[in-house]
Amino acid sequence: MNRLVEHLVCSVVAEPEAVQVEEKKDREGTTYFVRVSPNDVGKVIGKNGRVVSCIRYLVSAAAAKDRRRAYIKVVTE
């Protein structure tokens, strides 16, 4: 899953080498914390949050095949 999240985010940003994905598991599911360059935060979130919603949808669907839950959080600094 980590590679899927990284691939989806890297395909959107202008600086793919700055993408970092951190995975944290708990009993509710897995949360992926995505860090990108400050210039690319807007590209990952998208207009009205559409891009990040699509990424969340795809990752959630892939996790559901394994009967797990997955969440995406974009870390802004």
PQR file with spaces between the fields and no chain letter, atoms N, CA, C, O and H, PARSE charges and radii, in Angstrom:
ATOM       1  N    MET     1       0.815   -1.201    0.000 -0.4000 1.5000
ATOM       2  CA   MET     1       0.000    0.000    0.000 -0.0000 2.0000
ATOM       3  C    MET     1       0.855    1.261    0.000  0.5500 1.7000
ATOM       4  O    MET     1       0.523    2.257   -0.642 -0.5500 1.4000
ATOM       5  N    ASN     2       1.950    1.196    0.726 -0.4000 1.5000
ATOM       6  CA   ASN     2       2.827    2.352    0.809 -0.0000 2.0000
ATOM       7  C    ASN     2       3.306    2.769   -0.581  0.5500 1.7000
ATOM       8  O    ASN     2       3.379    3.959   -0.886 -0.5500 1.4000
ATOM       9  H    ASN     2       2.220    0.387    1.247  0.4000 1.0000
ATOM      10  N    ARG     3       3.627    1.804   -1.406 -0.4000 1.5000
ATOM      11  CA   ARG     3       4.099    2.092   -2.764 -0.0000 2.0000
ATOM      12  C    ARG     3       2.981    2.673   -3.613  0.5500 1.7000
ATOM      13  O    ARG     3       3.233    3.541   -4.449 -0.5500 1.4000
ATOM      14  H    ARG     3       3.568    0.837   -1.158  0.4000 1.0000
ATOM      15  N    LEU     4       1.745    2.210   -3.416 -0.4000 1.5000
ATOM      16  CA   LEU     4       0.608    2.742   -4.155 -0.0000 2.0000
ATOM      17  C    LEU     4       0.401    4.205   -3.823  0.5500 1.7000
ATOM      18  O    LEU     4       0.220    5.024   -4.725 -0.5500 1.4000
ATOM      19  H    LEU     4       1.540    1.505   -2.738  0.4000 1.0000
ATOM      20  N    VAL     5       0.425    4.547   -2.550 -0.4000 1.5000
ATOM      21  CA   VAL     5       0.250    5.936   -2.131 -0.0000 2.0000
ATOM      22  C    VAL     5       1.357    6.803   -2.710  0.5500 1.7000
ATOM      23  O    VAL     5       1.100    7.887   -3.235 -0.5500 1.4000
ATOM      24  H    VAL     5       0.573    3.882   -1.818  0.4000 1.0000
ATOM      25  N    GLU     6       2.580    6.321   -2.611 -0.4000 1.5000
ATOM      26  CA   GLU     6       3.715    7.083   -3.129 -0.0000 2.0000
ATOM      27  C    GLU     6       3.610    7.280   -4.637  0.5500 1.7000
ATOM      28  O    GLU     6       3.899    8.367   -5.137 -0.5500 1.4000
ATOM      29  H    GLU     6       2.788    5.441   -2.185  0.4000 1.0000
ATOM      30  N    HIS     7       3.205    6.257   -5.360 -0.4000 1.5000
ATOM      31  CA   HIS     7       3.072    6.360   -6.808 -0.0000 2.0000
ATOM      32  C    HIS     7       1.979    7.365   -7.195  0.5500 1.7000
ATOM      33  O    HIS     7       2.176    8.172   -8.104 -0.5500 1.4000
ATOM      34  H    HIS     7       2.970    5.374   -4.953  0.4000 1.0000
ATOM      35  N    LEU     8       0.850    7.319   -6.521 -0.4000 1.5000
ATOM      36  CA   LEU     8      -0.241    8.236   -6.833 -0.0000 2.0000
ATOM      37  C    LEU     8       0.149    9.683   -6.562  0.5500 1.7000
ATOM      38  O    LEU     8      -0.155   10.571   -7.359 -0.5500 1.4000
ATOM      39  H    LEU     8       0.691    6.663   -5.783  0.4000 1.0000
ATOM      40  N    VAL     9       0.819    9.922   -5.445 -0.4000 1.5000
ATOM      41  CA   VAL     9       1.211   11.284   -5.097 -0.0000 2.0000
ATOM      42  C    VAL     9       2.316   11.774   -6.027  0.5500 1.7000
ATOM      43  O    VAL     9       2.293   12.929   -6.452 -0.5500 1.4000
ATOM      44  H    VAL     9       1.066    9.201   -4.798  0.4000 1.0000
ATOM      45  N    CYS    10       3.277   10.922   -6.347 -0.4000 1.5000
ATOM      46  CA   CYS    10       4.383   11.325   -7.230 -0.0000 2.0000
ATOM      47  C    CYS    10       3.897   11.678   -8.628  0.5500 1.7000
ATOM      48  O    CYS    10       4.514   12.492   -9.314 -0.5500 1.4000
ATOM      49  H    CYS    10       3.295    9.984   -6.001  0.4000 1.0000
ATOM      50  N    SER    11       2.802   11.075   -9.051 -0.4000 1.5000
ATOM      51  CA   SER    11       2.296   11.381  -10.394 -0.0000 2.0000
ATOM      52  C    SER    11       1.622   12.743  -10.461  0.5500 1.7000
ATOM      53  O    SER    11       1.348   13.237  -11.555 -0.5500 1.4000
ATOM      54  H    SER    11       2.301   10.414   -8.493  0.4000 1.0000
ATOM      55  N    VAL    12       1.350   13.355   -9.326 -0.4000 1.5000
ATOM      56  CA   VAL    12       0.660   14.645   -9.293 -0.0000 2.0000
ATOM      57  C    VAL    12       1.627   15.808   -9.099  0.5500 1.7000
ATOM      58  O    VAL    12       1.410   16.885   -9.653 -0.5500 1.4000
ATOM      59  H    VAL    12       1.571   12.954   -8.438  0.4000 1.0000
ATOM      60  N    VAL    13       2.679   15.612   -8.329 -0.4000 1.5000
ATOM      61  CA   VAL    13       3.550   16.716   -7.922 -0.0000 2.0000
ATOM      62  C    VAL    13       4.610   17.040   -8.971  0.5500 1.7000
ATOM      63  O    VAL    13       4.885   16.247   -9.871 -0.5500 1.4000
ATOM      64  H    VAL    13       2.856   14.737   -7.879  0.4000 1.0000
ATOM      65  N    ALA    14       5.196   18.230   -8.828 -0.4000 1.5000
ATOM      66  CA   ALA    14       6.266   18.661   -9.731 -0.0000 2.0000
ATOM      67  C    ALA    14       7.630   18.175   -9.244  0.5500 1.7000
ATOM      68  O    ALA    14       8.546   18.008  -10.049 -0.5500 1.4000
ATOM      69  H    ALA    14       4.972   18.874   -8.097  0.4000 1.0000
ATOM      70  N    GLU    15       7.776   17.945   -7.940 -0.4000 1.5000
ATOM      71  CA   GLU    15       9.040   17.474   -7.365 -0.0000 2.0000
ATOM      72  C    GLU    15       8.824   16.101   -6.706  0.5500 1.7000
ATOM      73  O    GLU    15       8.660   16.021   -5.489 -0.5500 1.4000
ATOM      74  H    GLU    15       7.032   18.081   -7.286  0.4000 1.0000
ATOM      75  N    PRO    16       8.824   15.027   -7.502 -0.5600 1.5000
ATOM      76  CA   PRO    16       8.551   13.705   -6.926  0.2800 2.0000
ATOM      77  C    PRO    16       9.637   13.204   -5.968  0.5500 1.7000
ATOM      78  O    PRO    16       9.372   12.324   -5.149 -0.5500 1.4000
ATOM      79  N    GLU    17      10.842   13.746   -6.057 -0.4000 1.5000
ATOM      80  CA   GLU    17      11.901   13.290   -5.160 -0.0000 2.0000
ATOM      81  C    GLU    17      11.685   13.798   -3.726  0.5500 1.7000
ATOM      82  O    GLU    17      12.308   13.286   -2.797 -0.5500 1.4000
ATOM      83  H    GLU    17      11.057   14.462   -6.722  0.4000 1.0000
ATOM      84  N    ALA    18      10.823   14.785   -3.535 -0.4000 1.5000
ATOM      85  CA   ALA    18      10.554   15.335   -2.205 -0.0000 2.0000
ATOM      86  C    ALA    18       9.396   14.633   -1.498  0.5500 1.7000
ATOM      87  O    ALA    18       9.079   14.972   -0.358 -0.5500 1.4000
ATOM      88  H    ALA    18      10.316   15.202   -4.290  0.4000 1.0000
ATOM      89  N    VAL    19       8.770   13.673   -2.145 -0.4000 1.5000
ATOM      90  CA   VAL    19       7.614   12.988   -1.555 -0.0000 2.0000
ATOM      91  C    VAL    19       8.075   11.988   -0.510  0.5500 1.7000
ATOM      92  O    VAL    19       8.965   11.176   -0.763 -0.5500 1.4000
ATOM      93  H    VAL    19       9.028   13.398   -3.071  0.4000 1.0000
ATOM      94  N    GLN    20       7.460   12.054    0.670 -0.4000 1.5000
ATOM      95  CA   GLN    20       7.735   11.109    1.747 -0.0000 2.0000
ATOM      96  C    GLN    20       6.402   10.571    2.251  0.5500 1.7000
ATOM      97  O    GLN    20       5.479   11.341    2.513 -0.5500 1.4000
ATOM      98  H    GLN    20       6.737   12.713    0.875  0.4000 1.0000
ATOM      99  N    VAL    21       6.301    9.272    2.385 -0.4000 1.5000
ATOM     100  CA   VAL    21       5.085    8.636    2.880 -0.0000 2.0000
ATOM     101  C    VAL    21       5.443    7.851    4.132  0.5500 1.7000
ATOM     102  O    VAL    21       6.297    6.964    4.105 -0.5500 1.4000
ATOM     103  H    VAL    21       7.051    8.646    2.172  0.4000 1.0000
ATOM     104  N    GLU    22       4.777    8.191    5.226 -0.4000 1.5000
ATOM     105  CA   GLU    22       4.997    7.512    6.493 -0.0000 2.0000
ATOM     106  C    GLU    22       3.746    6.720    6.846  0.5500 1.7000
ATOM     107  O    GLU    22       2.631    7.231    6.743 -0.5500 1.4000
ATOM     108  H    GLU    22       4.084    8.911    5.247  0.4000 1.0000
ATOM     109  N    GLU    23       3.931    5.500    7.253 -0.4000 1.5000
ATOM     110  CA   GLU    23       2.817    4.591    7.529 -0.0000 2.0000
ATOM     111  C    GLU    23       2.701    4.365    9.035  0.5500 1.7000
ATOM     112  O    GLU    23       3.693    4.072    9.704 -0.5500 1.4000
ATOM     113  H    GLU    23       4.837    5.085    7.337  0.4000 1.0000
ATOM     114  N    LYS    24       1.482    4.504    9.565 -0.4000 1.5000
ATOM     115  CA   LYS    24       1.251    4.256   10.982 -0.0000 2.0000
ATOM     116  C    LYS    24       0.033    3.359   11.126  0.5500 1.7000
ATOM     117  O    LYS    24      -1.059    3.693   10.665 -0.5500 1.4000
ATOM     118  H    LYS    24       0.677    4.741    9.022  0.4000 1.0000
ATOM     119  N    LYS    25       0.233    2.215   11.770 -0.4000 1.5000
ATOM     120  CA   LYS    25      -0.857    1.255   11.950 -0.0000 2.0000
ATOM     121  C    LYS    25      -1.407    1.350   13.366  0.5500 1.7000
ATOM     122  O    LYS    25      -0.662    1.517   14.332 -0.5500 1.4000
ATOM     123  H    LYS    25       1.120    1.943   12.144  0.4000 1.0000
ATOM     124  N    ASP    26      -2.720    1.239   13.467 -0.4000 1.5000
ATOM     125  CA   ASP    26      -3.386    1.113   14.757 -0.0000 2.0000
ATOM     126  C    ASP    26      -4.572    0.177   14.577  0.5500 1.7000
ATOM     127  O    ASP    26      -4.730   -0.413   13.508 -0.5500 1.4000
ATOM     128  H    ASP    26      -3.325    1.103   12.682  0.4000 1.0000
ATOM     129  N    ARG    27      -5.392    0.030   15.580 -0.4000 1.5000
ATOM     130  CA   ARG    27      -6.465   -0.964   15.465 -0.0000 2.0000
ATOM     131  C    ARG    27      -7.593   -0.527   14.555  0.5500 1.7000
ATOM     132  O    ARG    27      -8.377   -1.366   14.113 -0.5500 1.4000
ATOM     133  H    ARG    27      -5.264    0.509   16.449  0.4000 1.0000
ATOM     134  N    GLU    28      -7.703    0.772   14.258 -0.4000 1.5000
ATOM     135  CA   GLU    28      -8.736    1.246   13.330 -0.0000 2.0000
ATOM     136  C    GLU    28      -8.349    1.054   11.877  0.5500 1.7000
ATOM     137  O    GLU    28      -9.221    0.992   11.010 -0.5500 1.4000
ATOM     138  H    GLU    28      -7.066    1.454   14.617  0.4000 1.0000
ATOM     139  N    GLY    29      -7.068    0.960   11.596 -0.4000 1.5000
ATOM     140  CA   GLY    29      -6.593    0.803   10.227 -0.0000 2.0000
ATOM     141  C    GLY    29      -5.198    1.373   10.080  0.5500 1.7000
ATOM     142  O    GLY    29      -4.461    1.511   11.057 -0.5500 1.4000
ATOM     143  H    GLY    29      -6.360    1.011   12.300  0.4000 1.0000
ATOM     144  N    THR    30      -4.850    1.697    8.873 -0.4000 1.5000
ATOM     145  CA   THR    30      -3.536    2.249    8.575 -0.0000 2.0000
ATOM     146  C    THR    30      -3.695    3.671    8.088  0.5500 1.7000
ATOM     147  O    THR    30      -4.522    3.959    7.223 -0.5500 1.4000
ATOM     148  H    THR    30      -5.448    1.585    8.080  0.4000 1.0000
ATOM     149  N    THR    31      -2.891    4.560    8.656 -0.4000 1.5000
ATOM     150  CA   THR    31      -2.900    5.956    8.245 -0.0000 2.0000
ATOM     151  C    THR    31      -1.590    6.249    7.537  0.5500 1.7000
ATOM     152  O    THR    31      -0.514    5.918    8.036 -0.5500 1.4000
ATOM     153  H    THR    31      -2.220    4.326    9.359  0.4000 1.0000
ATOM     154  N    TYR    32      -1.689    6.870    6.374 -0.4000 1.5000
ATOM     155  CA   TYR    32      -0.514    7.250    5.600 -0.0000 2.0000
ATOM     156  C    TYR    32      -0.367    8.767    5.671  0.5500 1.7000
ATOM     157  O    TYR    32      -1.252    9.508    5.241 -0.5500 1.4000
ATOM     158  H    TYR    32      -2.563    7.139    5.969  0.4000 1.0000
ATOM     159  N    PHE    33       0.755    9.216    6.214 -0.4000 1.5000
ATOM     160  CA   PHE    33       1.045   10.638    6.309 -0.0000 2.0000
ATOM     161  C    PHE    33       1.928   11.012    5.123  0.5500 1.7000
ATOM     162  O    PHE    33       3.040   10.502    4.980 -0.5500 1.4000
ATOM     163  H    PHE    33       1.473    8.614    6.563  0.4000 1.0000
ATOM     164  N    VAL    34       1.429   11.898    4.282 -0.4000 1.5000
ATOM     165  CA   VAL    34       2.124   12.278    3.051 -0.0000 2.0000
ATOM     166  C    VAL    34       2.739   13.657    3.238  0.5500 1.7000
ATOM     167  O    VAL    34       2.054   14.621    3.579 -0.5500 1.4000
ATOM     168  H    VAL    34       0.526   12.312    4.398  0.4000 1.0000
ATOM     169  N    ARG    35       4.048   13.730    3.008 -0.4000 1.5000
ATOM     170  CA   ARG    35       4.751   15.005    3.050 -0.0000 2.0000
ATOM     171  C    ARG    35       5.281   15.304    1.649  0.5500 1.7000
ATOM     172  O    ARG    35       5.891   14.451    1.004 -0.5500 1.4000
ATOM     173  H    ARG    35       4.605   12.946    2.732  0.4000 1.0000
ATOM     174  N    VAL    36       5.037   16.526    1.196 -0.4000 1.5000
ATOM     175  CA   VAL    36       5.515   16.961   -0.116 -0.0000 2.0000
ATOM     176  C    VAL    36       6.172   18.327    0.037  0.5500 1.7000
ATOM     177  O    VAL    36       6.139   18.933    1.108 -0.5500 1.4000
ATOM     178  H    VAL    36       4.542   17.218    1.720  0.4000 1.0000
ATOM     179  N    SER    37       6.762   18.792   -1.037 -0.4000 1.5000
ATOM     180  CA   SER    37       7.362   20.111   -1.067 -0.0000 2.0000
ATOM     181  C    SER    37       6.279   21.164   -0.809  0.5500 1.7000
ATOM     182  O    SER    37       5.132   20.974   -1.214 -0.5500 1.4000
ATOM     183  H    SER    37       6.789   18.300   -1.907  0.4000 1.0000
ATOM     184  N    PRO    38       6.627   22.273   -0.141 -0.5600 1.5000
ATOM     185  CA   PRO    38       5.611   23.312    0.111  0.2800 2.0000
ATOM     186  C    PRO    38       4.959   23.851   -1.165  0.5500 1.7000
ATOM     187  O    PRO    38       3.816   24.307   -1.133 -0.5500 1.4000
ATOM     188  N    ASN    39       5.674   23.799   -2.271 -0.4000 1.5000
ATOM     189  CA   ASN    39       5.103   24.271   -3.544 -0.0000 2.0000
ATOM     190  C    ASN    39       4.084   23.292   -4.113  0.5500 1.7000
ATOM     191  O    ASN    39       3.252   23.675   -4.935 -0.5500 1.4000
ATOM     192  H    ASN    39       6.603   23.429   -2.297  0.4000 1.0000
ATOM     193  N    ASP    40       4.137   22.042   -3.689 -0.4000 1.5000
ATOM     194  CA   ASP    40       3.268   21.003   -4.247 -0.0000 2.0000
ATOM     195  C    ASP    40       2.057   20.664   -3.389  0.5500 1.7000
ATOM     196  O    ASP    40       1.243   19.829   -3.784 -0.5500 1.4000
ATOM     197  H    ASP    40       4.812   21.730   -3.021  0.4000 1.0000
ATOM     198  N    VAL    41       1.920   21.287   -2.234 -0.4000 1.5000
ATOM     199  CA   VAL    41       0.796   20.966   -1.353 -0.0000 2.0000
ATOM     200  C    VAL    41      -0.527   21.257   -2.046  0.5500 1.7000
ATOM     201  O    VAL    41      -1.464   20.464   -1.954 -0.5500 1.4000
ATOM     202  H    VAL    41       2.581   21.965   -1.913  0.4000 1.0000
ATOM     203  N    GLY    42      -0.609   22.371   -2.728 -0.4000 1.5000
ATOM     204  CA   GLY    42      -1.835   22.733   -3.443 -0.0000 2.0000
ATOM     205  C    GLY    42      -2.176   21.758   -4.558  0.5500 1.7000
ATOM     206  O    GLY    42      -3.350   21.502   -4.826 -0.5500 1.4000
ATOM     207  H    GLY    42       0.152   23.016   -2.803  0.4000 1.0000
ATOM     208  N    LYS    43      -1.156   21.216   -5.206 -0.4000 1.5000
ATOM     209  CA   LYS    43      -1.394   20.249   -6.276 -0.0000 2.0000
ATOM     210  C    LYS    43      -1.933   18.934   -5.726  0.5500 1.7000
ATOM     211  O    LYS    43      -2.783   18.299   -6.350 -0.5500 1.4000
ATOM     212  H    LYS    43      -0.202   21.424   -4.989  0.4000 1.0000
ATOM     213  N    VAL    44      -1.442   18.526   -4.562 -0.4000 1.5000
ATOM     214  CA   VAL    44      -1.895   17.268   -3.963 -0.0000 2.0000
ATOM     215  C    VAL    44      -3.329   17.418   -3.446  0.5500 1.7000
ATOM     216  O    VAL    44      -4.144   16.506   -3.590 -0.5500 1.4000
ATOM     217  H    VAL    44      -0.751   19.042   -4.055  0.4000 1.0000
ATOM     218  N    ILE    45      -3.629   18.560   -2.851 -0.4000 1.5000
ATOM     219  CA   ILE    45      -4.975   18.767   -2.325 -0.0000 2.0000
ATOM     220  C    ILE    45      -5.959   19.013   -3.467  0.5500 1.7000
ATOM     221  O    ILE    45      -7.055   18.452   -3.470 -0.5500 1.4000
ATOM     222  H    ILE    45      -2.968   19.301   -2.734  0.4000 1.0000
ATOM     223  N    GLY    46      -5.581   19.837   -4.423 -0.4000 1.5000
ATOM     224  CA   GLY    46      -6.441   20.082   -5.573 -0.0000 2.0000
ATOM     225  C    GLY    46      -7.533   21.094   -5.277  0.5500 1.7000
ATOM     226  O    GLY    46      -7.711   21.528   -4.139 -0.5500 1.4000
ATOM     227  H    GLY    46      -4.691   20.292   -4.420  0.4000 1.0000
ATOM     228  N    LYS    47      -8.242   21.452   -6.299 -0.4000 1.5000
ATOM     229  CA   LYS    47      -9.323   22.420   -6.166 -0.0000 2.0000
ATOM     230  C    LYS    47     -10.472   21.792   -5.381  0.5500 1.7000
ATOM     231  O    LYS    47     -11.007   20.754   -5.769 -0.5500 1.4000
ATOM     232  H    LYS    47      -8.097   21.100   -7.223  0.4000 1.0000
ATOM     233  N    ASN    48     -10.839   22.425   -4.291 -0.4000 1.5000
ATOM     234  CA   ASN    48     -11.886   21.940   -3.382 -0.0000 2.0000
ATOM     235  C    ASN    48     -11.578   20.543   -2.839  0.5500 1.7000
ATOM     236  O    ASN    48     -12.496   19.822   -2.449 -0.5500 1.4000
ATOM     237  H    ASN    48     -10.404   23.268   -3.976  0.4000 1.0000
ATOM     238  N    GLY    49     -10.292   20.148   -2.807 -0.4000 1.5000
ATOM     239  CA   GLY    49      -9.907   18.859   -2.245 -0.0000 2.0000
ATOM     240  C    GLY    49     -10.198   17.671   -3.132  0.5500 1.7000
ATOM     241  O    GLY    49     -10.251   16.540   -2.650 -0.5500 1.4000
ATOM     242  H    GLY    49      -9.546   20.734   -3.124  0.4000 1.0000
ATOM     243  N    ARG    50     -10.386   17.901   -4.409 -0.4000 1.5000
ATOM     244  CA   ARG    50     -10.769   16.812   -5.314 -0.0000 2.0000
ATOM     245  C    ARG    50      -9.661   15.800   -5.544  0.5500 1.7000
ATOM     246  O    ARG    50      -9.926   14.599   -5.595 -0.5500 1.4000
ATOM     247  H    ARG    50     -10.342   18.820   -4.801  0.4000 1.0000
ATOM     248  N    VAL    51      -8.428   16.260   -5.682 -0.4000 1.5000
ATOM     249  CA   VAL    51      -7.318   15.337   -5.969 -0.0000 2.0000
ATOM     250  C    VAL    51      -7.069   14.426   -4.779  0.5500 1.7000
ATOM     251  O    VAL    51      -6.942   13.213   -4.944 -0.5500 1.4000
ATOM     252  H    VAL    51      -8.213   17.236   -5.641  0.4000 1.0000
ATOM     253  N    VAL    52      -6.998   14.994   -3.588 -0.4000 1.5000
ATOM     254  CA   VAL    52      -6.748   14.167   -2.409 -0.0000 2.0000
ATOM     255  C    VAL    52      -7.940   13.247   -2.142  0.5500 1.7000
ATOM     256  O    VAL    52      -7.759   12.148   -1.617 -0.5500 1.4000
ATOM     257  H    VAL    52      -7.101   15.980   -3.454  0.4000 1.0000
ATOM     258  N    SER    53      -9.133   13.667   -2.489 -0.4000 1.5000
ATOM     259  CA   SER    53     -10.305   12.790   -2.326 -0.0000 2.0000
ATOM     260  C    SER    53     -10.210   11.585   -3.248  0.5500 1.7000
ATOM     261  O    SER    53     -10.565   10.473   -2.855 -0.5500 1.4000
ATOM     262  H    SER    53      -9.280   14.560   -2.916  0.4000 1.0000
ATOM     263  N    CYS    54      -9.738   11.794   -4.460 -0.4000 1.5000
ATOM     264  CA   CYS    54      -9.574   10.679   -5.397 -0.0000 2.0000
ATOM     265  C    CYS    54      -8.482    9.725   -4.927  0.5500 1.7000
ATOM     266  O    CYS    54      -8.634    8.508   -5.034 -0.5500 1.4000
ATOM     267  H    CYS    54      -9.450   12.697   -4.778  0.4000 1.0000
ATOM     268  N    ILE    55      -7.391   10.264   -4.412 -0.4000 1.5000
ATOM     269  CA   ILE    55      -6.315    9.417   -3.889 -0.0000 2.0000
ATOM     270  C    ILE    55      -6.837    8.605   -2.707  0.5500 1.7000
ATOM     271  O    ILE    55      -6.553    7.412   -2.596 -0.5500 1.4000
ATOM     272  H    ILE    55      -7.267   11.252   -4.325  0.4000 1.0000
ATOM     273  N    ARG    56      -7.595    9.246   -1.831 -0.4000 1.5000
ATOM     274  CA   ARG    56      -8.172    8.535   -0.678 -0.0000 2.0000
ATOM     275  C    ARG    56      -9.113    7.430   -1.134  0.5500 1.7000
ATOM     276  O    ARG    56      -9.116    6.336   -0.570 -0.5500 1.4000
ATOM     277  H    ARG    56      -7.825   10.215   -1.921  0.4000 1.0000
ATOM     278  N    TYR    57      -9.901    7.716   -2.145 -0.4000 1.5000
ATOM     279  CA   TYR    57     -10.852    6.738   -2.662 -0.0000 2.0000
ATOM     280  C    TYR    57     -10.134    5.500   -3.207  0.5500 1.7000
ATOM     281  O    TYR    57     -10.527    4.373   -2.908 -0.5500 1.4000
ATOM     282  H    TYR    57      -9.899    8.605   -2.604  0.4000 1.0000
ATOM     283  N    LEU    58      -9.089    5.710   -4.001 -0.4000 1.5000
ATOM     284  CA   LEU    58      -8.347    4.597   -4.587 -0.0000 2.0000
ATOM     285  C    LEU    58      -7.638    3.761   -3.528  0.5500 1.7000
ATOM     286  O    LEU    58      -7.664    2.531   -3.587 -0.5500 1.4000
ATOM     287  H    LEU    58      -8.770    6.626   -4.243  0.4000 1.0000
ATOM     288  N    VAL    59      -7.011    4.416   -2.569 -0.4000 1.5000
ATOM     289  CA   VAL    59      -6.300    3.695   -1.518 -0.0000 2.0000
ATOM     290  C    VAL    59      -7.283    2.944   -0.624  0.5500 1.7000
ATOM     291  O    VAL    59      -7.014    1.816   -0.209 -0.5500 1.4000
ATOM     292  H    VAL    59      -6.990    5.414   -2.521  0.4000 1.0000
ATOM     293  N    SER    60      -8.407    3.562   -0.333 -0.4000 1.5000
ATOM     294  CA   SER    60      -9.424    2.912    0.483 -0.0000 2.0000
ATOM     295  C    SER    60     -10.002    1.686   -0.224  0.5500 1.7000
ATOM     296  O    SER    60     -10.252    0.662    0.411 -0.5500 1.4000
ATOM     297  H    SER    60      -8.625    4.477   -0.670  0.4000 1.0000
ATOM     298  N    ALA    61     -10.211    1.790   -1.526 -0.4000 1.5000
ATOM     299  CA   ALA    61     -10.733    0.663   -2.296 -0.0000 2.0000
ATOM     300  C    ALA    61      -9.721   -0.485   -2.339  0.5500 1.7000
ATOM     301  O    ALA    61     -10.099   -1.651   -2.231 -0.5500 1.4000
ATOM     302  H    ALA    61     -10.007    2.622   -2.041  0.4000 1.0000
ATOM     303  N    ALA    62      -8.446   -0.155   -2.496 -0.4000 1.5000
ATOM     304  CA   ALA    62      -7.421   -1.200   -2.513 -0.0000 2.0000
ATOM     305  C    ALA    62      -7.301   -1.875   -1.145  0.5500 1.7000
ATOM     306  O    ALA    62      -7.074   -3.082   -1.069 -0.5500 1.4000
ATOM     307  H    ALA    62      -8.139    0.793   -2.584  0.4000 1.0000
ATOM     308  N    ALA    63      -7.449   -1.112   -0.080 -0.4000 1.5000
ATOM     309  CA   ALA    63      -7.372   -1.686    1.264 -0.0000 2.0000
ATOM     310  C    ALA    63      -8.597   -2.542    1.565  0.5500 1.7000
ATOM     311  O    ALA    63      -8.499   -3.532    2.291 -0.5500 1.4000
ATOM     312  H    ALA    63      -7.633   -0.131   -0.142  0.4000 1.0000
ATOM     313  N    ALA    64      -9.741   -2.171    1.016 -0.4000 1.5000
ATOM     314  CA   ALA    64     -10.972   -2.918    1.266 -0.0000 2.0000
ATOM     315  C    ALA    64     -10.903   -4.329    0.688  0.5500 1.7000
ATOM     316  O    ALA    64     -11.570   -5.236    1.186 -0.5500 1.4000
ATOM     317  H    ALA    64      -9.820   -1.367    0.427  0.4000 1.0000
ATOM     318  N    LYS    65     -10.108   -4.517   -0.350 -0.4000 1.5000
ATOM     319  CA   LYS    65      -9.945   -5.863   -0.915 -0.0000 2.0000
ATOM     320  C    LYS    65      -9.320   -6.807    0.104  0.5500 1.7000
ATOM     321  O    LYS    65      -9.590   -8.008    0.084 -0.5500 1.4000
ATOM     322  H    LYS    65      -9.566   -3.781   -0.754  0.4000 1.0000
ATOM     323  N    ASP    66      -8.488   -6.274    0.993 -0.4000 1.5000
ATOM     324  CA   ASP    66      -7.857   -7.068    2.050 -0.0000 2.0000
ATOM     325  C    ASP    66      -8.605   -6.949    3.371  0.5500 1.7000
ATOM     326  O    ASP    66      -8.107   -7.364    4.418 -0.5500 1.4000
ATOM     327  H    ASP    66      -8.269   -5.299    1.009  0.4000 1.0000
ATOM     328  N    ARG    67      -9.801   -6.379    3.312 -0.4000 1.5000
ATOM     329  CA   ARG    67     -10.633   -6.156    4.498 -0.0000 2.0000
ATOM     330  C    ARG    67      -9.919   -5.337    5.557  0.5500 1.7000
ATOM     331  O    ARG    67      -9.930   -5.667    6.743 -0.5500 1.4000
ATOM     332  H    ARG    67     -10.205   -6.042    2.462  0.4000 1.0000
ATOM     333  N    ARG    68      -9.299   -4.261    5.097 -0.4000 1.5000
ATOM     334  CA   ARG    68      -8.619   -3.319    5.987 -0.0000 2.0000
ATOM     335  C    ARG    68      -9.129   -1.919    5.692  0.5500 1.7000
ATOM     336  O    ARG    68      -9.849   -1.706    4.717 -0.5500 1.4000
ATOM     337  H    ARG    68      -9.290   -3.992    4.133  0.4000 1.0000
ATOM     338  N    ARG    69      -8.758   -0.978    6.527 -0.4000 1.5000
ATOM     339  CA   ARG    69      -9.094    0.424    6.314 -0.0000 2.0000
ATOM     340  C    ARG    69      -7.803    1.209    6.135  0.5500 1.7000
ATOM     341  O    ARG    69      -6.788    0.918    6.768 -0.5500 1.4000
ATOM     342  H    ARG    69      -8.172   -1.151    7.319  0.4000 1.0000
ATOM     343  N    ALA    70      -7.859    2.201    5.268 -0.4000 1.5000
ATOM     344  CA   ALA    70      -6.686    3.034    5.023 -0.0000 2.0000
ATOM     345  C    ALA    70      -7.119    4.493    4.971  0.5500 1.7000
ATOM     346  O    ALA    70      -8.176    4.823    4.434 -0.5500 1.4000
ATOM     347  H    ALA    70      -8.683    2.437    4.754  0.4000 1.0000
ATOM     348  N    TYR    71      -6.295    5.350    5.530 -0.4000 1.5000
ATOM     349  CA   TYR    71      -6.579    6.781    5.578 -0.0000 2.0000
ATOM     350  C    TYR    71      -5.356    7.537    5.058  0.5500 1.7000
ATOM     351  O    TYR    71      -4.219    7.100    5.239 -0.5500 1.4000
ATOM     352  H    TYR    71      -5.436    5.083    5.967  0.4000 1.0000
ATOM     353  N    ILE    72      -5.602    8.666    4.415 -0.4000 1.5000
ATOM     354  CA   ILE    72      -4.525    9.507    3.884 -0.0000 2.0000
ATOM     355  C    ILE    72      -4.613   10.868    4.565  0.5500 1.7000
ATOM     356  O    ILE    72      -5.687   11.464    4.646 -0.5500 1.4000
ATOM     357  H    ILE    72      -6.525    9.022    4.268  0.4000 1.0000
ATOM     358  N    LYS    73      -3.472   11.354    5.055 -0.4000 1.5000
ATOM     359  CA   LYS    73      -3.409   12.694    5.626 -0.0000 2.0000
ATOM     360  C    LYS    73      -2.232   13.413    4.987  0.5500 1.7000
ATOM     361  O    LYS    73      -1.114   12.899    4.961 -0.5500 1.4000
ATOM     362  H    LYS    73      -2.600   10.869    4.990  0.4000 1.0000
ATOM     363  N    VAL    74      -2.496   14.601    4.476 -0.4000 1.5000
ATOM     364  CA   VAL    74      -1.442   15.429    3.885 -0.0000 2.0000
ATOM     365  C    VAL    74      -0.915   16.327    4.982  0.5500 1.7000
ATOM     366  O    VAL    74      -1.663   17.114    5.562 -0.5500 1.4000
ATOM     367  H    VAL    74      -3.405   15.019    4.497  0.4000 1.0000
ATOM     368  N    VAL    75       0.373   16.212    5.268 -0.4000 1.5000
ATOM     369  CA   VAL    75       1.008   16.998    6.327 -0.0000 2.0000
ATOM     370  C    VAL    75       1.487   18.300    5.720  0.5500 1.7000
ATOM     371  O    VAL    75       2.288   18.303    4.786 -0.5500 1.4000
ATOM     372  H    VAL    75       0.981   15.573    4.796  0.4000 1.0000
ATOM     373  N    THR    76       0.988   19.417    6.259 -0.4000 1.5000
ATOM     374  CA   THR    76       1.430   20.738    5.818 -0.0000 2.0000
ATOM     375  C    THR    76       2.241   21.356    6.934  0.5500 1.7000
ATOM     376  O    THR    76       1.900   21.235    8.111 -0.5500 1.4000
ATOM     377  H    THR    76       0.337   19.415    7.018  0.4000 1.0000
ATOM     378  N    GLU    77       3.307   22.013    6.557 -0.4000 1.5000
ATOM     379  CA   GLU    77       4.184   22.615    7.574 -0.0000 2.0000
ATOM     380  C    GLU    77       4.325   24.087    7.337  0.5500 1.7000
ATOM     381  O    GLU    77       5.023   24.769    8.087 -0.5500 1.4000
ATOM     382  H    GLU    77       3.584   22.111    5.601  0.4000 1.0000
